[in-house]
Amino acid sequence: NQTGIILPPTTTTTTTMKYYTSCHIFSGHKNGIIRIWSLIYKTEINAFVLIRIKKLTSGHTSPITAINITGNGNILLTGDKNGKLIEWGLSEETIKAFYNNKSSKINTMTSIKDEIKSK
C-alpha cells in the first residue's frame, strides 16, 4: 500500500523546486515563471495531489535555476540563468528588490532563516 504524488501537466519544463513546510512546493521553470503549489492528500485515491495556488510571471525572462524562502514564509528569493536575483513579497505577490549579475548564473542559495531587509 504505497502513497504517491500526482503531478498536474505543465506546458514548460521545470528547472528547480523547493519544498517549504509539509504542504507547499515552489517550482521554477524554463520560461522564467515561478509557481507555488499546495500539496493535498486525497484519501480516496491514496495519493498527494499538487494544486497550483499562485503563479508569479513578471521578473525573470530566462530559466529559473535557484529558489529559497525565508523561515517565516514571507520572502521568496529566485535566481535565474542570466544572473538575476529577485526578492518577492509573497503576501503581496510583488517584486520587493532585484539584483542583476550578468557575468554568471545563480546556481544555489543558502538557507534563509529570517526576514531580509530591502534597501
Z-matrix of the N, CA and C atoms (Angstrom, degrees):
N
C 1 1.450
C 2 1.525 1 109.24
N 3 1.318 2 117.06 1 95.06
C 4 1.455 3 121.93 2 -176.34
C 5 1.518 4 111.61 3 -106.01
N 6 1.323 5 115.41 4 150.25
C 7 1.455 6 122.09 5 175.71
C 8 1.514 7 108.57 6 -104.10
N 9 1.325 8 116.87 7 136.93
C 10 1.451 9 121.11 8 -180.00
C 11 1.513 10 111.72 9 -121.71
N 12 1.321 11 115.27 10 178.75
C 13 1.461 12 121.92 11 174.57
C 14 1.519 13 107.51 12 -120.51
N 15 1.324 14 116.44 13 127.22
C 16 1.460 15 121.24 14 177.49
C 17 1.515 16 107.99 15 -96.11
N 18 1.317 17 116.33 16 119.81
C 19 1.458 18 121.77 17 -178.92
C 20 1.525 19 110.21 18 -98.72
N 21 1.323 20 116.96 19 133.61
C 22 1.461 21 119.63 20 177.71
C 23 1.523 22 110.42 21 -73.81
N 24 1.334 23 118.00 22 155.13
C 25 1.459 24 120.05 23 177.91
C 26 1.527 25 110.36 24 -69.09
N 27 1.326 26 117.48 25 145.84
C 28 1.457 27 122.02 26 174.87
C 29 1.516 28 109.02 27 -126.99
N 30 1.307 29 115.82 28 159.84
C 31 1.459 30 120.32 29 -179.13
C 32 1.520 31 112.22 30 -99.64
N 33 1.324 32 116.92 31 1.26
C 34 1.458 33 121.09 32 179.84
C 35 1.527 34 109.84 33 -138.15
N 36 1.310 35 116.24 34 157.72
C 37 1.451 36 122.17 35 -178.78
C 38 1.526 37 111.05 36 -74.26
N 39 1.325 38 116.74 37 132.24
C 40 1.460 39 121.73 38 174.47
C 41 1.519 40 107.92 39 -80.54
N 42 1.346 41 116.78 40 127.44
C 43 1.457 42 121.03 41 -176.78
C 44 1.527 43 113.38 42 -105.18
N 45 1.346 44 117.91 43 -22.33
C 46 1.461 45 121.47 44 177.66
C 47 1.524 46 110.00 45 -160.05
N 48 1.332 47 116.25 46 154.11
C 49 1.472 48 121.09 47 178.33
C 50 1.514 49 109.37 48 -140.03
N 51 1.333 50 115.54 49 151.94
C 52 1.460 51 122.01 50 176.58
C 53 1.515 52 108.24 51 -137.81
N 54 1.328 53 117.05 52 126.93
C 55 1.463 54 121.79 53 175.86
C 56 1.518 55 108.52 54 -87.66
N 57 1.321 56 116.54 55 137.81
C 58 1.458 57 121.55 56 176.61
C 59 1.518 58 108.13 57 -132.73
N 60 1.289 59 117.32 58 125.75
C 61 1.465 60 124.79 59 -171.87
C 62 1.523 61 108.97 60 53.52
N 63 1.292 62 117.38 61 -159.03
C 64 1.463 63 118.98 62 -178.40
C 65 1.521 64 112.49 63 -97.53
N 66 1.328 65 117.00 64 0.99
C 67 1.467 66 116.50 65 -174.25
C 68 1.537 67 114.95 66 -135.26
N 69 1.323 68 119.47 67 9.97
C 70 1.458 69 120.49 68 177.65
C 71 1.521 70 111.40 69 -131.58
N 72 1.311 71 115.29 70 141.94
C 73 1.457 72 122.57 71 177.48
C 74 1.525 73 107.74 72 -132.06
N 75 1.328 74 116.17 73 135.86
C 76 1.462 75 122.31 74 175.84
C 77 1.521 76 107.04 75 -109.62
N 78 1.325 77 117.02 76 131.06
C 79 1.463 78 119.94 77 179.07
C 80 1.523 79 110.33 78 -124.43
N 81 1.332 80 114.88 79 138.95
C 82 1.460 81 122.09 80 175.20
C 83 1.519 82 108.05 81 -108.62
N 84 1.335 83 116.02 82 147.21
C 85 1.463 84 119.53 83 -172.51
C 86 1.518 85 112.49 84 -127.97
N 87 1.322 86 114.76 85 163.11
C 88 1.458 87 123.05 86 -177.46
C 89 1.531 88 112.41 87 -58.01
N 90 1.329 89 117.24 88 -31.24
C 91 1.461 90 121.09 89 -178.25
C 92 1.530 91 113.39 90 -87.47
N 93 1.350 92 118.36 91 6.49
C 94 1.458 93 121.86 92 177.30
C 95 1.515 94 114.90 93 89.68
N 96 1.304 95 118.30 94 2.72
C 97 1.470 96 122.12 95 -179.54
C 98 1.526 97 109.88 96 -86.83
N 99 1.344 98 115.42 97 143.18
C 100 1.464 99 121.96 98 173.29
C 101 1.519 100 107.13 99 -110.32
N 102 1.325 101 117.06 100 132.80
C 103 1.466 102 121.23 101 176.61
C 104 1.524 103 109.03 102 -118.32
N 105 1.324 104 115.61 103 141.97
C 106 1.463 105 122.15 104 177.13
C 107 1.525 106 106.86 105 -114.07
N 108 1.335 107 115.54 106 126.48
C 109 1.460 108 122.10 107 -173.79
C 110 1.519 109 110.50 108 -117.46
N 111 1.302 110 115.50 109 150.26
C 112 1.454 111 122.79 110 171.26
C 113 1.520 112 107.51 111 -108.48
N 114 1.323 113 116.80 112 132.92
C 115 1.458 114 122.36 113 -178.84
C 116 1.527 115 107.92 114 -100.53
N 117 1.331 116 116.36 115 115.89
C 118 1.465 117 121.84 116 -175.33
C 119 1.526 118 109.28 117 -122.22
N 120 1.340 119 116.15 118 133.08
C 121 1.452 120 120.39 119 178.33
C 122 1.527 121 109.97 120 -87.66
N 123 1.326 122 116.28 121 128.87
C 124 1.471 123 122.72 122 177.81
C 125 1.531 124 108.22 123 -109.42
N 126 1.332 125 115.86 124 107.87
C 127 1.469 126 120.11 125 -177.03
C 128 1.526 127 112.48 126 -64.03
N 129 1.327 128 117.34 127 -33.59
C 130 1.467 129 120.07 128 -177.02
C 131 1.524 130 113.78 129 -64.94
N 132 1.348 131 117.16 130 -22.57
C 133 1.467 132 119.78 131 177.99
C 134 1.535 133 111.59 132 -117.89
N 135 1.354 134 116.74 133 2.12
C 136 1.451 135 122.76 134 179.56
C 137 1.530 136 111.86 135 52.40
N 138 1.338 137 115.08 136 49.48
C 139 1.461 138 119.57 137 -179.08
C 140 1.523 139 110.48 138 -153.38
N 141 1.332 140 114.66 139 156.09
C 142 1.457 141 120.79 140 171.77
C 143 1.522 142 108.24 141 -87.88
N 144 1.317 143 116.40 142 141.26
C 145 1.462 144 121.73 143 179.66
C 146 1.521 145 107.72 144 -121.90
N 147 1.333 146 116.60 145 134.01
C 148 1.465 147 121.06 146 175.87
C 149 1.523 148 109.27 147 -89.25
N 150 1.324 149 116.25 148 128.60
C 151 1.459 150 121.70 149 177.45
C 152 1.519 151 107.19 150 -122.06
N 153 1.340 152 116.64 151 123.61
C 154 1.461 153 119.94 152 -179.16
C 155 1.512 154 109.88 153 -71.87
N 156 1.338 155 116.99 154 129.58
C 157 1.454 156 120.23 155 179.56
C 158 1.529 157 112.55 156 -112.25
N 159 1.354 158 118.00 157 -22.86
C 160 1.463 159 121.39 158 178.48
C 161 1.520 160 109.82 159 -148.96
N 162 1.332 161 114.95 160 155.35
C 163 1.458 162 121.24 161 177.01
C 164 1.521 163 107.16 162 -140.26
N 165 1.334 164 116.74 163 119.76
C 166 1.458 165 121.99 164 178.88
C 167 1.520 166 107.96 165 -102.22
N 168 1.325 167 116.88 166 113.35
C 169 1.462 168 120.01 167 -171.13
C 170 1.520 169 114.83 168 -109.54
N 171 1.321 170 118.41 169 -19.57
C 172 1.463 171 118.61 170 -178.42
C 173 1.518 172 110.07 171 -95.25
N 174 1.315 173 117.13 172 151.94
C 175 1.461 174 120.28 173 175.71
C 176 1.508 175 114.57 174 118.96
N 177 1.308 176 117.95 175 -60.31
C 178 1.464 177 121.16 176 -178.35
C 179 1.530 178 110.51 177 -100.33
N 180 1.332 179 114.88 178 143.56
C 181 1.469 180 120.16 179 174.86
C 182 1.526 181 111.62 180 -122.35
N 183 1.326 182 116.71 181 0.38
C 184 1.466 183 120.90 182 177.77
C 185 1.532 184 108.94 183 -127.39
N 186 1.331 185 118.07 184 169.49
C 187 1.458 186 121.37 185 -175.72
C 188 1.529 187 113.43 186 -55.46
N 189 1.328 188 116.22 187 137.20
C 190 1.461 189 123.08 188 176.69
C 191 1.527 190 107.82 189 -75.24
N 192 1.335 191 116.82 190 129.68
C 193 1.463 192 120.73 191 -177.38
C 194 1.525 193 113.52 192 -117.39
N 195 1.350 194 117.77 193 -12.77
C 196 1.469 195 120.21 194 -179.30
C 197 1.528 196 109.76 195 -153.30
N 198 1.335 197 115.40 196 143.24
C 199 1.469 198 122.58 197 178.14
C 200 1.524 199 108.26 198 -139.84
N 201 1.328 200 116.34 199 138.41
C 202 1.462 201 120.54 200 170.94
C 203 1.514 202 108.43 201 -150.45
N 204 1.318 203 116.77 202 163.34
C 205 1.459 204 122.42 203 -175.06
C 206 1.525 205 109.50 204 -141.71
N 207 1.337 206 116.11 205 147.08
C 208 1.463 207 119.44 206 178.20
C 209 1.523 208 109.68 207 -66.90
N 210 1.319 209 115.57 208 158.97
C 211 1.458 210 121.17 209 -179.25
C 212 1.512 211 113.73 210 -58.54
N 213 1.339 212 117.46 211 -32.53
C 214 1.463 213 120.04 212 -179.16
C 215 1.533 214 112.35 213 -89.89
N 216 1.327 215 117.59 214 -2.72
C 217 1.460 216 121.00 215 175.81
C 218 1.522 217 116.00 216 79.44
N 219 1.324 218 118.46 217 12.76
C 220 1.467 219 120.42 218 -178.65
C 221 1.519 220 114.24 219 -89.16
N 222 1.328 221 117.11 220 -28.19
C 223 1.462 222 121.72 221 -175.58
C 224 1.526 223 109.79 222 -121.02
N 225 1.325 224 116.00 223 131.14
C 226 1.458 225 123.21 224 175.14
C 227 1.519 226 107.84 225 -112.74
N 228 1.337 227 117.12 226 133.19
C 229 1.455 228 122.18 227 174.05
C 230 1.517 229 108.95 228 -111.69
N 231 1.330 230 116.19 229 133.34
C 232 1.457 231 120.49 230 178.10
C 233 1.530 232 109.09 231 -131.10
N 234 1.320 233 115.80 232 142.43
C 235 1.457 234 121.87 233 178.24
C 236 1.507 235 110.03 234 -126.60
N 237 1.340 236 116.37 235 151.33
C 238 1.466 237 118.52 236 -178.31
C 239 1.522 238 113.04 237 -127.56
N 240 1.319 239 114.57 238 176.68
C 241 1.455 240 123.48 239 -175.98
C 242 1.527 241 112.46 240 -61.93
N 243 1.328 242 117.36 241 -27.90
C 244 1.467 243 121.13 242 -178.97
C 245 1.525 244 113.50 243 -91.01
N 246 1.335 245 118.22 244 6.33
C 247 1.452 246 121.50 245 175.73
C 248 1.518 247 115.38 246 89.95
N 249 1.326 248 118.15 247 11.67
C 250 1.469 249 120.21 248 178.62
C 251 1.524 250 109.56 249 -87.32
N 252 1.340 251 115.56 250 131.62
C 253 1.466 252 123.31 251 176.22
C 254 1.521 253 107.13 252 -115.13
N 255 1.343 254 116.65 253 126.96
C 256 1.459 255 121.09 254 -178.83
C 257 1.518 256 109.72 255 -121.09
N 258 1.331 257 115.41 256 135.76
C 259 1.462 258 123.08 257 173.64
C 260 1.521 259 107.14 258 -103.71
N 261 1.327 260 116.08 259 117.87
C 262 1.468 261 122.80 260 -178.27
C 263 1.527 262 110.10 261 -104.58
N 264 1.308 263 117.03 262 137.28
C 265 1.459 264 122.01 263 168.11
C 266 1.515 265 107.28 264 -88.85
N 267 1.316 266 117.66 265 110.02
C 268 1.470 267 120.11 266 -172.10
C 269 1.525 268 113.61 267 -69.22
N 270 1.318 269 118.38 268 -35.72
C 271 1.463 270 118.57 269 -179.09
C 272 1.524 271 111.44 270 -67.25
N 273 1.340 272 116.99 271 -33.20
C 274 1.474 273 120.38 272 178.72
C 275 1.527 274 112.42 273 -94.80
N 276 1.341 275 116.46 274 -14.00
C 277 1.469 276 122.65 275 -175.43
C 278 1.518 277 111.23 276 56.60
N 279 1.344 278 116.72 277 43.52
C 280 1.456 279 121.74 278 -178.86
C 281 1.522 280 110.40 279 -128.35
N 282 1.321 281 115.04 280 160.87
C 283 1.457 282 121.33 281 175.54
C 284 1.521 283 107.95 282 -80.37
N 285 1.336 284 116.68 283 124.12
C 286 1.463 285 121.48 284 178.66
C 287 1.520 286 110.68 285 -92.40
N 288 1.325 287 117.02 286 -34.94
C 289 1.464 288 121.97 287 -179.23
C 290 1.526 289 108.72 288 -164.02
N 291 1.337 290 115.60 289 157.69
C 292 1.462 291 118.79 290 172.49
C 293 1.521 292 110.53 291 -148.15
N 294 1.320 293 114.52 292 157.00
C 295 1.453 294 122.92 293 179.58
C 296 1.521 295 107.06 294 -133.21
N 297 1.318 296 116.44 295 137.33
C 298 1.454 297 121.21 296 -179.76
C 299 1.520 298 110.13 297 -115.80
N 300 1.332 299 116.34 298 116.99
C 301 1.458 300 122.63 299 175.92
C 302 1.522 301 106.93 300 -118.05
N 303 1.307 302 117.09 301 85.75
C 304 1.469 303 121.22 302 -172.38
C 305 1.524 304 114.01 303 -70.21
N 306 1.343 305 117.42 304 -9.66
C 307 1.456 306 119.09 305 -176.74
C 308 1.528 307 113.88 306 -81.69
N 309 1.338 308 117.94 307 -19.03
C 310 1.467 309 118.29 308 179.24
C 311 1.515 310 111.26 309 -157.06
N 312 1.343 311 115.22 310 152.01
C 313 1.464 312 119.54 311 178.90
C 314 1.524 313 110.35 312 -78.74
N 315 1.316 314 115.68 313 158.77
C 316 1.459 315 121.77 314 177.67
C 317 1.521 316 107.55 315 -93.31
N 318 1.339 317 116.03 316 118.98
C 319 1.461 318 120.65 317 -176.84
C 320 1.522 319 113.34 318 -96.50
N 321 1.318 320 116.97 319 -42.23
C 322 1.465 321 120.82 320 -176.81
C 323 1.521 322 110.06 321 -143.44
N 324 1.334 323 115.59 322 162.51
C 325 1.460 324 122.42 323 172.61
C 326 1.512 325 107.75 324 -135.45
N 327 1.321 326 116.49 325 140.62
C 328 1.453 327 119.54 326 178.41
C 329 1.520 328 110.08 327 -77.95
N 330 1.290 329 116.23 328 168.82
C 331 1.462 330 122.56 329 -178.92
C 332 1.518 331 111.74 330 -60.53
N 333 1.313 332 115.83 331 141.42
C 334 1.450 333 122.35 332 179.04
C 335 1.516 334 107.16 333 -112.82
N 336 1.328 335 116.09 334 120.04
C 337 1.463 336 118.75 335 -175.64
C 338 1.521 337 113.12 336 -87.84
N 339 1.307 338 117.90 337 -47.46
C 340 1.453 339 121.48 338 -174.28
C 341 1.524 340 110.98 339 -128.11
N 342 1.309 341 115.26 340 -171.14
C 343 1.454 342 122.11 341 -179.21
C 344 1.527 343 111.76 342 -59.78
N 345 1.303 344 115.81 343 149.30
C 346 1.449 345 122.85 344 172.44
C 347 1.513 346 106.86 345 -100.48
N 348 1.296 347 117.78 346 136.18
C 349 1.462 348 120.79 347 178.39
C 350 1.523 349 108.56 348 -92.69
N 351 1.317 350 117.27 349 117.57
C 352 1.455 351 122.33 350 178.87
C 353 1.513 352 110.23 351 -74.98
N 354 1.321 353 115.39 352 145.92
C 355 1.473 354 120.49 353 176.08
C 356 1.497 355 109.64 354 -103.88
